[in-house]
Amino acid sequence: MSRTTLSDLGDARMSDDGEQSTDPARGLRQVLPWIALVIAAGAGALLSVGVFLGLYVRPTSDDWCALWKTRDLGVFGITSDFYLTQNGRVTNALLTGLLYSDGMRGPKLLPAFLVVALGSGLFLLARATLRALRLPFPAAAVAAAVLVLEALLFFAGTRAYQVLLWAPATISHTLPSVLGVWAVLSAVWAARSRRRWARGTAVGTAALLGTAAGMLSEPFVAMSGLVAAAAGVLCLPRFGRTRDRFASTWCAAWCLGLVIGLVLLTTSPGARWRRAQQPKEPLTLSGAGETVRDWYRIWETIGGQWAYVGALAAGVLLGLAVALSPRRPRDGDVRADGEDAGAGRASGGTFRVAVLVLPLPLIVLGSLVAAYGLRSGYGPTGWTYARTWTSFVVPFLLALCGYGAWLGYRLGRGLTSPAAAGDAPGSGAPPSPPGVRAARLAALIATGAVAVASTVALVPAVRTLTTQTVARSLAWDRQDARIRAEVAAGRSEVTYRPLHIGVLAEPFFTKVYEKDWAARCTAGYYGVDRINPS
């Protein structure tokens, strides 16, 4: 057997009679899993560091209030406090009380839960999607894409500490996306079961989860509501893509739940109190212009991080892996013309155009609503609260990966088409030039390099996050031991040195002590009358 050159990788194979025939996909099939494993290992290593850093999380900002209120008021007490006097986010308060019921143990373990829950949910969702399209499931490529998306979500932004390690932010803005992924998964499983009780349970659960989400995070309500509404319309049986109304009914139940939860939130005494602190001005033309400018600044910041291109590259590799994976045809999977029945139905005509085009306007509109809410709630600097961007960054990354997968799949199908195997005996087509074969391999290597480079680009951010988190935890432990010793000795006032991290508030962020909620919550946590600057 002759040895193939680098330019022939993926094109040469030996037939049974010893003749060399063309298989444009063979070499790619061999190298793709290894590229995927390298990418998965790099992204997984970064995520492992983030999970490990959870052990070094120490109280700051809202942690101080959540700790002492949960300890003194209990889970239902802090829930009532949120509803009556804070912001009306009942689900947020309930989860906060549960998480802090054992001190900082919950916040320390939360990063691990988020990484595992989001990653496994996306992995299973990708598996269910490929199965619905009757396409192969390349586990290594799917795992690589999922891990890259997670690494980009947690480390590529400007507030990595808040998005992954600071529990008050992750409860409000990261956890809702995890909830949404698993809610969709439950609907997919119910649809596949075709049992009436399973579908009824899924619809009822969607309404309940939607209500809970409505009292958890307003930006997520806007983004998920838009996506669910669009999906519900596309899944109506009249468009010929579904056999019944289950999918549309589920989407409607989710949207109804969101509306109910949002109404309960906005009419709560706590929400009314919060709006009174910064009354909303009537929406004017100039105000709309300022909101658009805030929206532009948000996307300018996101676009300035080139590492997000890694989501597109990971999607291309995934699409290639799907197209080049060995097929196991089942009855009804392949039409007479050789096209996939499932894939052709799910990707043809106006439905395909809608699926390809809709994500962008939905993300634009959802992020614009979030920008308006941030400006209304926090003023001109509200757009800088990057932890709230998660609600539309998650679908943004999924859309990038999806577009990449579509491009990769089309490229892979081109490689495995009869024309690509032009020099196969008896094909009658002209042989593929060596330059074309080399270009295909170069494109694959370049795509893998981009995915790897985007992961490597996150290393400085992870290193900085690690250094700051560990150093603060050591300093905090020393100060905590000193304060507790003073409290045990009978001191009613203690000194405290602010230990800032993640652009979060610490005691003495304002000169007026009565307005310094962080200092008063810290004093409540230590059980003293007052804390003073160290």
C-alpha positions as CSV (number, residue, x, y, z in Angstrom):
1,M,0.0,0.0,0.0
2,S,1.5,3.4,-1.0
3,R,1.8,6.2,1.5
4,T,-0.4,9.2,0.8
5,T,1.0,12.7,0.8
6,L,-0.3,15.5,3.1
7,S,-2.3,17.0,0.2
8,D,-3.9,13.6,-0.3
9,L,-5.1,13.2,3.3
10,G,-8.7,12.4,3.3
11,D,-8.8,11.4,-0.4
12,A,-7.0,8.1,-0.8
13,R,-8.1,4.6,0.2
14,M,-7.5,1.1,-1.1
15,S,-10.3,-0.8,-2.7
16,D,-10.7,-4.6,-2.3
17,D,-8.9,-5.3,-5.6
18,G,-5.9,-3.1,-4.6
19,E,-6.8,-0.2,-6.8
20,Q,-6.7,3.2,-5.2
21,S,-10.1,4.9,-5.0
22,T,-11.2,8.3,-3.7
23,D,-12.7,8.9,-0.3
24,P,-12.5,12.6,0.4
25,A,-13.8,12.1,3.9
26,R,-11.5,9.3,5.1
27,G,-8.6,11.4,6.4
28,L,-11.0,14.1,7.8
29,R,-12.9,11.4,9.7
30,Q,-9.6,10.3,11.3
31,V,-8.3,13.7,12.2
32,L,-11.6,15.4,13.3
33,P,-12.0,13.5,16.6
34,W,-8.4,14.3,17.6
35,I,-8.9,18.0,16.9
36,A,-12.2,17.9,18.9
37,L,-10.4,16.2,21.8
38,V,-7.7,18.8,21.9
39,I,-10.3,21.6,21.9
40,A,-12.4,19.9,24.5
41,A,-9.4,19.3,26.7
42,G,-8.3,23.0,26.6
43,A,-11.8,24.4,27.3
44,G,-12.5,21.7,29.9
45,A,-9.2,22.7,31.7
46,L,-10.3,26.3,31.9
47,L,-13.7,25.4,33.2
48,S,-12.1,23.1,35.8
49,V,-10.1,26.0,37.1
50,G,-13.3,28.1,37.4
51,V,-15.1,25.3,39.3
52,F,-12.1,24.9,41.6
53,L,-12.1,28.7,42.3
54,G,-15.5,28.3,43.8
55,L,-13.8,27.0,46.9
56,Y,-12.1,30.4,47.3
57,V,-15.2,32.5,47.1
58,R,-15.8,34.8,50.1
59,P,-18.6,37.2,50.9
60,T,-18.8,40.5,49.1
61,S,-21.5,43.0,48.1
62,D,-24.9,41.4,48.2
63,D,-23.4,38.3,49.9
64,W,-23.3,40.2,53.2
65,C,-27.0,40.9,53.1
66,A,-28.0,37.4,51.9
67,L,-26.0,35.7,54.6
68,W,-27.3,37.5,57.6
69,K,-30.9,37.7,56.4
70,T,-31.0,34.0,55.7
71,R,-29.5,33.3,59.1
72,D,-31.8,35.6,61.0
73,L,-35.0,35.4,59.0
74,G,-34.8,32.0,57.4
75,V,-35.6,31.0,53.9
76,F,-39.2,32.2,53.9
77,G,-38.3,35.3,55.8
78,I,-35.8,36.5,53.2
79,T,-38.3,35.6,50.5
80,S,-40.9,37.8,52.2
81,D,-38.3,40.5,52.6
82,F,-37.6,40.5,48.9
83,Y,-41.2,40.6,48.0
84,L,-42.2,43.3,50.4
85,T,-39.2,45.6,50.6
86,Q,-36.5,44.8,48.0
87,N,-37.5,44.1,44.4
88,G,-40.3,41.5,44.3
89,R,-38.2,38.8,42.8
90,V,-39.7,35.9,44.8
91,T,-38.0,33.1,43.0
92,N,-34.7,34.9,43.3
93,A,-35.2,35.3,47.0
94,L,-36.3,31.7,47.6
95,L,-33.2,30.4,45.7
96,T,-31.0,32.8,47.6
97,G,-32.4,31.7,51.0
98,L,-31.8,28.0,50.0
99,L,-28.3,28.6,48.7
100,Y,-27.2,30.6,51.8
101,S,-28.9,28.4,54.4
102,D,-25.6,26.8,55.2
103,G,-23.4,29.9,55.1
104,M,-21.0,30.0,52.2
105,R,-21.1,26.3,51.4
106,G,-23.8,26.8,48.7
107,P,-22.1,29.7,46.9
108,K,-18.8,27.8,46.8
109,L,-20.5,24.8,45.1
110,L,-22.7,26.8,42.8
111,P,-20.0,27.3,40.1
112,A,-19.6,23.6,39.8
113,F,-23.3,23.1,39.5
114,L,-23.7,25.8,36.8
115,V,-20.8,24.3,34.7
116,V,-22.1,20.8,34.9
117,A,-25.8,21.6,34.6
118,L,-25.4,23.9,31.6
119,G,-22.8,21.7,29.9
120,S,-24.8,18.5,30.3
121,G,-28.0,20.2,29.2
122,L,-26.5,21.6,26.0
123,F,-24.9,18.2,25.3
124,L,-28.2,16.4,25.6
125,L,-30.0,19.1,23.7
126,A,-27.6,18.8,20.8
127,R,-28.1,15.0,20.9
128,A,-31.8,15.4,20.8
129,T,-31.6,17.9,17.9
130,L,-29.4,15.7,15.8
131,R,-31.6,12.7,16.5
132,A,-34.7,14.7,15.5
133,L,-32.9,15.6,12.2
134,R,-31.9,11.9,11.8
135,L,-28.3,12.9,11.7
136,P,-25.3,11.1,13.2
137,F,-24.1,12.1,16.7
138,P,-20.3,12.8,16.9
139,A,-19.9,12.8,20.7
140,A,-16.4,14.3,20.7
141,A,-17.3,17.2,18.4
142,V,-20.4,17.9,20.4
143,A,-18.5,17.9,23.7
144,A,-15.9,20.2,22.2
145,A,-18.5,22.7,21.0
146,V,-20.3,22.7,24.3
147,L,-17.2,23.2,26.4
148,V,-16.0,26.0,24.1
149,L,-19.4,27.7,24.5
150,E,-19.2,27.4,28.2
151,A,-15.7,28.7,28.4
152,L,-16.6,31.7,26.3
153,L,-19.7,32.4,28.3
154,F,-17.9,32.4,31.6
155,F,-14.5,33.9,30.8
156,A,-14.7,36.0,27.5
157,G,-16.7,38.8,29.0
158,T,-15.7,41.7,31.2
159,R,-17.2,40.4,34.4
160,A,-16.0,36.8,34.7
161,Y,-16.2,36.8,38.5
162,Q,-19.8,37.9,38.5
163,V,-21.0,35.6,35.8
164,L,-19.5,32.4,37.4
165,L,-18.4,33.0,41.0
166,W,-20.7,35.6,42.5
167,A,-23.8,33.8,43.6
168,P,-26.3,36.8,43.6
169,A,-25.5,37.5,39.9
170,T,-25.4,33.8,38.8
171,I,-28.8,33.2,40.5
172,S,-30.3,36.2,38.6
173,H,-28.6,35.9,35.2
174,T,-26.7,32.6,34.7
175,L,-29.1,30.2,36.4
176,P,-32.1,31.2,34.2
177,S,-30.3,30.0,31.1
178,V,-29.7,26.7,32.7
179,L,-33.4,26.6,33.6
180,G,-34.3,27.4,30.0
181,V,-32.1,24.7,28.5
182,W,-33.5,21.9,30.8
183,A,-37.1,23.2,30.3
184,V,-36.7,22.7,26.5
185,L,-35.1,19.3,27.1
186,S,-38.2,18.2,29.1
187,A,-40.4,19.3,26.3
188,V,-38.3,17.3,23.8
189,W,-38.5,14.2,25.9
190,A,-42.2,14.6,26.3
191,A,-42.8,15.0,22.6
192,R,-40.8,11.9,21.9
193,S,-42.8,9.9,24.4
194,R,-46.1,10.6,22.6
195,R,-47.9,9.8,25.8
196,R,-50.8,12.2,26.6
197,W,-50.0,12.4,30.3
198,A,-46.3,13.1,29.6
199,R,-47.2,15.9,27.3
200,G,-49.8,17.4,29.7
201,T,-47.2,17.3,32.5
202,A,-44.7,19.0,30.3
203,V,-47.1,21.8,29.4
204,G,-48.1,22.3,33.0
205,T,-44.4,22.3,34.1
206,A,-43.6,24.9,31.4
207,A,-46.2,27.2,32.8
208,L,-44.9,26.7,36.4
209,L,-41.2,27.2,35.3
210,G,-42.2,30.2,33.2
211,T,-43.9,31.8,36.2
212,A,-40.8,31.1,38.3
213,A,-38.5,32.6,35.7
214,G,-40.8,35.6,35.5
215,M,-40.0,36.4,39.1
216,L,-36.3,35.6,38.7
217,S,-34.8,37.8,35.9
218,E,-36.4,40.4,33.8
219,P,-33.8,40.3,30.9
220,F,-34.3,36.5,30.7
221,V,-38.0,37.0,30.5
222,A,-37.7,39.3,27.5
223,M,-35.2,37.0,25.7
224,S,-36.8,33.7,26.4
225,G,-40.3,35.1,25.7
226,L,-39.3,36.3,22.2
227,V,-37.6,33.0,21.4
228,A,-40.5,30.9,22.7
229,A,-43.1,33.0,20.8
230,A,-41.2,32.7,17.5
231,A,-40.7,29.0,18.0
232,G,-44.4,28.5,18.8
233,V,-45.4,30.2,15.6
234,L,-43.0,28.2,13.5
235,C,-44.2,25.0,15.1
236,L,-47.8,25.5,14.2
237,P,-49.1,22.5,12.2
238,R,-50.4,24.7,9.5
239,F,-46.8,25.3,8.4
240,G,-46.3,21.6,7.9
241,R,-43.3,21.1,10.1
242,T,-45.1,19.5,13.1
243,R,-47.9,16.9,13.2
244,D,-49.8,18.3,16.2
245,R,-50.0,21.4,18.4
246,F,-47.8,20.1,21.3
247,A,-44.8,22.3,20.6
248,S,-46.8,25.4,20.0
249,T,-48.9,24.7,23.2
250,W,-45.7,24.2,25.2
251,C,-44.3,27.5,24.0
252,A,-47.6,29.3,24.7
253,A,-47.6,27.8,28.3
254,W,-44.1,29.0,28.8
255,C,-44.9,32.5,27.6
256,L,-48.1,32.6,29.8
257,G,-46.0,31.6,32.8
258,L,-43.5,34.4,32.0
259,V,-46.3,37.0,31.9
260,I,-47.9,35.7,35.2
261,G,-44.5,35.8,36.9
262,L,-43.7,39.3,35.6
263,V,-47.0,40.6,36.7
264,L,-46.5,39.2,40.2
265,L,-43.1,40.8,40.3
266,T,-44.0,44.3,38.9
267,T,-47.1,44.6,41.2
268,S,-45.2,43.6,44.4
269,P,-44.6,46.1,47.2
270,G,-40.8,45.6,46.8
271,A,-40.9,46.4,43.1
272,R,-43.0,49.5,43.7
273,W,-40.5,50.7,46.3
274,R,-37.6,50.1,44.0
275,R,-39.2,52.0,41.2
276,A,-39.9,54.9,43.6
277,Q,-36.1,55.2,44.2
278,Q,-35.5,56.1,40.6
279,P,-38.8,57.0,38.9
280,K,-38.9,56.2,35.2
281,E,-39.1,59.1,32.8
282,P,-41.6,59.0,29.9
283,L,-40.0,57.4,26.8
284,T,-39.1,60.2,24.4
285,L,-37.2,60.3,21.2
286,S,-34.0,61.4,22.9
287,G,-34.4,58.7,25.5
288,A,-34.9,56.1,22.8
289,G,-31.7,57.3,21.2
290,E,-29.8,57.0,24.4
291,T,-31.1,53.4,24.8
292,V,-29.9,52.6,21.3
293,R,-26.5,54.1,22.1
294,D,-26.3,52.0,25.2
295,W,-27.2,48.9,23.1
296,Y,-24.5,49.8,20.7
297,R,-21.9,50.1,23.5
298,I,-22.9,46.7,24.8
299,W,-22.4,45.0,21.4
300,E,-19.3,47.1,20.7
301,T,-17.8,45.6,23.9
302,I,-18.9,42.1,23.0
303,G,-17.6,42.4,19.4
304,G,-14.3,43.7,20.8
305,Q,-13.6,40.2,22.1
306,W,-12.4,38.2,19.1
307,A,-12.5,35.0,21.1
308,Y,-16.2,34.7,20.5
309,V,-15.3,33.6,16.9
310,G,-14.4,30.3,18.6
311,A,-18.1,29.6,18.9
312,L,-18.4,29.8,15.1
313,A,-15.3,27.7,14.6
314,A,-16.5,25.0,17.0
315,G,-19.8,24.9,15.1
316,V,-18.0,24.4,11.8
317,L,-16.1,21.5,13.2
318,L,-19.3,20.0,14.6
319,G,-21.0,20.4,11.3
320,L,-18.1,18.7,9.5
321,A,-18.1,15.9,12.0
322,V,-21.9,15.3,11.6
323,A,-21.6,15.3,7.8
324,L,-18.6,13.0,7.7
325,S,-19.8,10.5,10.4
326,P,-20.8,7.1,9.2
327,R,-24.5,6.9,8.5
328,R,-26.7,4.1,9.8
329,P,-29.8,4.5,7.6
330,R,-33.2,3.5,9.1
331,D,-36.5,2.9,7.3
332,G,-37.7,6.2,5.9
333,D,-34.4,8.0,6.6
334,V,-33.3,8.3,3.0
335,R,-35.4,9.3,0.1
336,A,-35.1,7.9,-3.5
337,D,-32.9,10.8,-4.5
338,G,-30.4,10.1,-1.7
339,E,-31.3,13.1,0.4
340,D,-32.1,12.7,4.1
341,A,-35.8,12.7,4.6
342,G,-35.6,14.2,8.1
343,A,-32.9,16.7,7.2
344,G,-34.6,17.7,4.0
345,R,-38.0,18.3,5.7
346,A,-36.5,20.3,8.5
347,S,-34.3,22.5,6.3
348,G,-36.3,23.1,3.2
349,G,-38.2,26.2,1.9
350,T,-39.3,29.1,4.0
351,F,-38.9,27.1,7.2
352,R,-35.2,26.8,6.6
353,V,-34.9,30.5,5.8
354,A,-36.9,31.4,9.0
355,V,-34.7,29.2,11.2
356,L,-31.5,30.8,9.7
357,V,-32.7,34.4,9.8
358,L,-34.7,34.7,12.9
359,P,-32.0,34.3,15.6
360,L,-30.3,37.6,14.7
361,P,-33.4,39.9,15.0
362,L,-34.6,38.1,18.1
363,I,-31.2,38.6,19.8
364,V,-31.1,42.2,18.7
365,L,-34.6,42.9,20.0
366,G,-34.0,41.0,23.3
367,S,-30.7,42.8,23.9
368,L,-32.4,46.2,23.1
369,V,-35.1,45.5,25.7
370,A,-32.4,44.6,28.2
371,A,-30.5,47.8,27.4
372,Y,-33.7,49.8,28.0
373,G,-34.3,48.0,31.3
374,L,-30.8,48.7,32.5
375,R,-31.0,52.4,31.7
376,S,-34.4,52.6,33.4
377,G,-33.2,50.8,36.5
378,Y,-29.6,52.0,36.9
379,G,-29.3,55.2,34.9
380,P,-26.8,56.2,32.2
381,T,-24.2,53.7,33.5
382,G,-26.7,50.8,33.6
383,W,-25.4,49.3,30.3
384,T,-22.1,48.5,32.0
385,Y,-23.7,45.9,34.3
386,A,-22.3,43.1,32.1
387,R,-23.6,40.3,34.3
388,T,-27.1,41.0,32.9
389,W,-25.9,40.4,29.4
390,T,-25.9,36.7,29.9
391,S,-29.6,36.4,28.9
392,F,-28.7,37.3,25.3
393,V,-25.1,36.2,25.2
394,V,-26.1,32.6,25.6
395,P,-28.4,32.6,22.6
396,F,-25.8,34.7,20.7
397,L,-23.2,32.0,21.3
398,L,-25.6,29.3,20.4
399,A,-26.5,31.1,17.2
400,L,-22.9,31.5,16.2
401,C,-22.3,27.8,16.9
402,G,-25.5,26.9,14.9
403,Y,-24.4,29.0,11.9
404,G,-21.0,27.4,12.0
405,A,-22.5,23.9,12.2
406,W,-24.7,24.7,9.2
407,L,-21.7,25.9,7.2
408,G,-19.6,22.9,8.3
409,Y,-22.3,20.5,7.4
410,R,-22.7,22.0,3.9
411,L,-18.9,21.7,3.5
412,G,-18.9,18.2,4.7
413,R,-21.7,17.2,2.4
414,G,-19.7,18.7,-0.5
415,L,-16.8,16.5,0.4
416,T,-18.8,13.3,0.4
417,S,-20.9,14.1,-2.7
418,P,-20.2,12.1,-5.9
419,A,-18.5,15.1,-7.5
420,A,-16.0,15.3,-4.6
421,A,-15.0,11.7,-5.4
422,G,-14.3,12.5,-9.0
423,D,-11.4,10.1,-9.4
424,A,-13.3,7.1,-8.1
425,P,-13.2,4.3,-10.6
426,G,-16.3,4.5,-12.9
427,S,-17.5,7.8,-11.5
428,G,-17.1,9.5,-14.8
429,A,-16.3,12.8,-13.1
430,P,-12.9,14.6,-13.4
431,P,-10.5,13.9,-10.6
432,S,-10.2,16.4,-7.8
433,P,-7.1,18.5,-8.2
434,P,-4.4,18.0,-5.5
435,G,-4.7,21.8,-4.8
436,V,-8.4,21.4,-3.9
437,R,-7.7,18.5,-1.6
438,A,-4.9,20.5,0.1
439,A,-7.2,23.5,0.4
440,R,-9.8,21.3,2.2
441,L,-7.3,20.0,4.7
442,A,-6.0,23.6,5.2
443,A,-9.5,24.9,5.9
444,L,-10.0,22.2,8.5
445,I,-6.7,22.9,10.2
446,A,-7.4,26.7,10.1
447,T,-10.8,26.2,11.7
448,G,-9.4,24.0,14.4
449,A,-6.6,26.5,15.0
450,V,-9.2,29.3,15.4
451,A,-11.1,27.2,18.0
452,V,-7.9,26.4,19.9
453,A,-6.7,30.0,19.7
454,S,-10.0,31.3,21.1
455,T,-9.6,29.0,24.0
456,V,-6.0,30.0,24.5
457,A,-7.0,33.7,24.4
458,L,-9.0,33.1,27.6
459,V,-6.0,31.9,29.6
460,P,-4.9,35.4,30.7
461,A,-8.5,36.2,32.0
462,V,-8.6,32.9,33.9
463,R,-5.1,33.5,35.3
464,T,-6.1,37.0,36.5
465,L,-9.4,35.6,38.0
466,T,-7.5,32.9,39.8
467,T,-4.9,35.3,41.2
468,Q,-7.4,37.8,42.4
469,T,-9.8,35.3,43.9
470,V,-7.2,33.3,45.8
471,A,-5.4,36.4,47.1
472,R,-8.7,37.9,48.3
473,S,-9.7,34.7,50.0
474,L,-6.5,34.6,52.0
475,A,-6.8,38.2,53.0
476,W,-10.4,37.8,53.9
477,D,-9.8,34.8,56.1
478,R,-7.2,36.7,58.1
479,Q,-9.5,39.7,58.6
480,D,-12.5,37.5,59.4
481,A,-10.5,35.6,62.1
482,R,-9.5,39.0,63.6
483,I,-13.0,40.4,63.6
484,R,-14.5,37.3,65.1
485,A,-12.0,37.3,67.9
486,E,-12.9,40.9,68.6
487,V,-16.6,40.1,68.6
488,A,-16.0,37.2,71.0
489,A,-14.2,39.6,73.3
490,G,-17.3,41.7,73.5
491,R,-16.6,44.5,71.0
492,S,-19.8,46.1,69.6
493,E,-17.8,48.0,66.9
494,V,-15.1,46.6,64.7
495,T,-12.9,47.8,61.9
496,Y,-13.0,46.5,58.4
497,R,-10.7,46.9,55.4
498,P,-12.6,46.7,52.1
499,L,-11.4,43.8,49.9
500,H,-12.7,44.6,46.4
501,I,-13.1,42.0,43.6
502,G,-15.1,41.8,40.4
503,V,-16.1,45.5,40.4
504,L,-18.5,44.8,43.2
505,A,-19.5,47.1,46.1
506,E,-17.7,46.7,49.5
507,P,-18.4,48.5,52.8
508,F,-17.6,52.3,52.7
509,F,-18.5,52.6,49.0
510,T,-20.3,55.8,50.1
511,K,-19.3,58.4,52.7
512,V,-22.8,58.5,54.3
513,Y,-23.0,55.4,56.6
514,E,-26.8,55.4,56.6
515,K,-26.8,54.9,52.9
516,D,-24.0,52.3,53.0
517,W,-26.1,49.1,52.8
518,A,-22.9,47.0,52.3
519,A,-21.5,48.3,55.6
520,R,-24.8,47.8,57.5
521,C,-25.2,44.2,56.1
522,T,-21.6,43.4,57.1
523,A,-22.3,44.7,60.6
524,G,-25.4,42.5,60.7
525,Y,-23.4,39.5,59.5
526,Y,-20.9,39.9,62.3
527,G,-23.6,40.8,64.9
528,V,-22.1,44.2,65.8
529,D,-23.6,47.7,65.9
530,R,-21.3,49.2,63.4
531,I,-18.2,48.6,61.4
532,N,-15.6,51.3,60.8
533,P,-12.8,51.7,58.2
534,S,-9.7,49.9,59.1
